[in-house]
Amino acid sequence: MTHYYGKIGVAIITLSGSLRVGDKIKVVGKQAEFEQPVTSLEVDHKSVTEAKRGDVVGMKVVERVSEGATVHRLD
């Protein structure tokens, strides 16, 4: 994770694989570890339902996370 916007609860993530709305993810950081479904994704401030490897996405997260946290898609 490259950035977190606390006021709006959005994490900015550079993807190492594909991700789509409805997938379940696990966020692991220094101060937080949690699982959640992906409820929204944005690329270049445009809502998308799927993003691919290398895309930089904005995603709403349910807890505060620190920069450097990792995001894993759960199967």
NUPA-489651 format. One record per residue (C-alpha): residue in one letter; residue number from 1; y, z, x. Coordinates in steps of 0.02 Angstrom, whole numbers, padded with zeros to 5 digits, always signed. Example, Ala and Ser with C-alpha at 12.3 -4.5 7.8 and 13.67 -1.06 7.14 Angstrom:
// NUPA-489651
<r aa="a" i="1" yy="-00225" zz="+00390" xx="+00615"/>
<r aa="s" i="2" yy="-00053" zz="+00357" xx="+00684"/>
This chain:
// NUPA-489651
<r aa="m" i="1" yy="+00000" zz="+00000" xx="+00000"/>
<r aa="t" i="2" yy="+00168" zz="-00048" xx="+00071"/>
<r aa="h" i="3" yy="+00291" zz="+00038" xx="-00045"/>
<r aa="y" i="4" yy="+00302" zz="+00155" xx="-00195"/>
<r aa="y" i="5" yy="+00444" zz="+00160" xx="-00321"/>
<r aa="g" i="6" yy="+00438" zz="+00337" xx="-00389"/>
<r aa="k" i="7" yy="+00562" zz="+00318" xx="-00533"/>
<r aa="i" i="8" yy="+00459" zz="+00180" xx="-00614"/>
<r aa="g" i="9" yy="+00286" zz="+00227" xx="-00546"/>
<r aa="v" i="10" yy="+00251" zz="+00059" xx="-00465"/>
<r aa="a" i="11" yy="+00155" zz="+00027" xx="-00304"/>
<r aa="i" i="12" yy="+00178" zz="-00130" xx="-00199"/>
<r aa="i" i="13" yy="+00013" zz="-00189" xx="-00126"/>
<r aa="t" i="14" yy="-00039" zz="-00335" xx="-00015"/>
<r aa="l" i="15" yy="-00210" zz="-00388" xx="-00077"/>
<r aa="s" i="16" yy="-00359" zz="-00413" xx="+00038"/>
<r aa="g" i="17" yy="-00460" zz="-00482" xx="-00108"/>
<r aa="s" i="18" yy="-00435" zz="-00537" xx="-00287"/>
<r aa="l" i="19" yy="-00380" zz="-00417" xx="-00423"/>
<r aa="r" i="20" yy="-00358" zz="-00439" xx="-00610"/>
<r aa="v" i="21" yy="-00296" zz="-00341" xx="-00758"/>
<r aa="g" i="22" yy="-00442" zz="-00238" xx="-00824"/>
<r aa="d" i="23" yy="-00520" zz="-00205" xx="-00653"/>
<r aa="k" i="24" yy="-00544" zz="-00023" xx="-00604"/>
<r aa="i" i="25" yy="-00470" zz="+00035" xx="-00438"/>
<r aa="k" i="26" yy="-00475" zz="+00189" xx="-00328"/>
<r aa="v" i="27" yy="-00319" zz="+00240" xx="-00234"/>
<r aa="v" i="28" yy="-00343" zz="+00347" xx="-00078"/>
<r aa="g" i="29" yy="-00192" zz="+00421" xx="+00010"/>
<r aa="k" i="30" yy="-00141" zz="+00571" xx="+00112"/>
<r aa="q" i="31" yy="-00093" zz="+00675" xx="-00039"/>
<r aa="a" i="32" yy="-00181" zz="+00591" xx="-00185"/>
<r aa="e" i="33" yy="-00347" zz="+00513" xx="-00230"/>
<r aa="f" i="34" yy="-00378" zz="+00444" xx="-00404"/>
<r aa="e" i="35" yy="-00457" zz="+00306" xx="-00506"/>
<r aa="q" i="36" yy="-00374" zz="+00202" xx="-00640"/>
<r aa="p" i="37" yy="-00388" zz="+00035" xx="-00730"/>
<r aa="v" i="38" yy="-00266" zz="-00103" xx="-00684"/>
<r aa="t" i="39" yy="-00154" zz="-00117" xx="-00836"/>
<r aa="s" i="40" yy="-00024" zz="-00238" xx="-00766"/>
<r aa="l" i="41" yy="+00010" zz="-00346" xx="-00614"/>
<r aa="e" i="42" yy="+00167" zz="-00434" xx="-00556"/>
<r aa="v" i="43" yy="+00191" zz="-00564" xx="-00422"/>
<r aa="d" i="44" yy="+00372" zz="-00610" xx="-00379"/>
<r aa="h" i="45" yy="+00431" zz="-00509" xx="-00531"/>
<r aa="k" i="46" yy="+00323" zz="-00614" xx="-00648"/>
<r aa="s" i="47" yy="+00182" zz="-00540" xx="-00749"/>
<r aa="v" i="48" yy="+00010" zz="-00610" xx="-00704"/>
<r aa="t" i="49" yy="-00167" zz="-00571" xx="-00760"/>
<r aa="e" i="50" yy="-00247" zz="-00608" xx="-00592"/>
<r aa="a" i="51" yy="-00193" zz="-00611" xx="-00409"/>
<r aa="k" i="52" yy="-00281" zz="-00674" xx="-00255"/>
<r aa="r" i="53" yy="-00304" zz="-00619" xx="-00075"/>
<r aa="g" i="54" yy="-00139" zz="-00617" xx="+00019"/>
<r aa="d" i="55" yy="-00031" zz="-00596" xx="-00137"/>
<r aa="v" i="56" yy="+00095" zz="-00454" xx="-00137"/>
<r aa="v" i="57" yy="+00084" zz="-00372" xx="-00308"/>
<r aa="g" i="58" yy="+00175" zz="-00237" xx="-00402"/>
<r aa="m" i="59" yy="+00062" zz="-00124" xx="-00504"/>
<r aa="k" i="60" yy="+00095" zz="+00025" xx="-00615"/>
<r aa="v" i="61" yy="+00003" zz="+00180" xx="-00552"/>
<r aa="v" i="62" yy="-00034" zz="+00342" xx="-00644"/>
<r aa="e" i="63" yy="+00003" zz="+00459" xx="-00498"/>
<r aa="r" i="64" yy="+00126" zz="+00468" xx="-00355"/>
<r aa="v" i="65" yy="+00058" zz="+00388" xx="-00197"/>
<r aa="s" i="66" yy="+00116" zz="+00380" xx="-00017"/>
<r aa="e" i="67" yy="+00147" zz="+00224" xx="+00084"/>
<r aa="g" i="68" yy="-00007" zz="+00181" xx="+00184"/>
<r aa="a" i="69" yy="-00127" zz="+00228" xx="+00044"/>
<r aa="t" i="70" yy="-00275" zz="+00112" xx="+00021"/>
<r aa="v" i="71" yy="-00326" zz="+00032" xx="-00142"/>
<r aa="h" i="72" yy="-00507" zz="-00014" xx="-00174"/>
<r aa="r" i="73" yy="-00574" zz="-00117" xx="-00320"/>
<r aa="l" i="74" yy="-00725" zz="-00031" xx="-00398"/>
<r aa="d" i="75" yy="-00871" zz="-00136" xx="-00456"/>
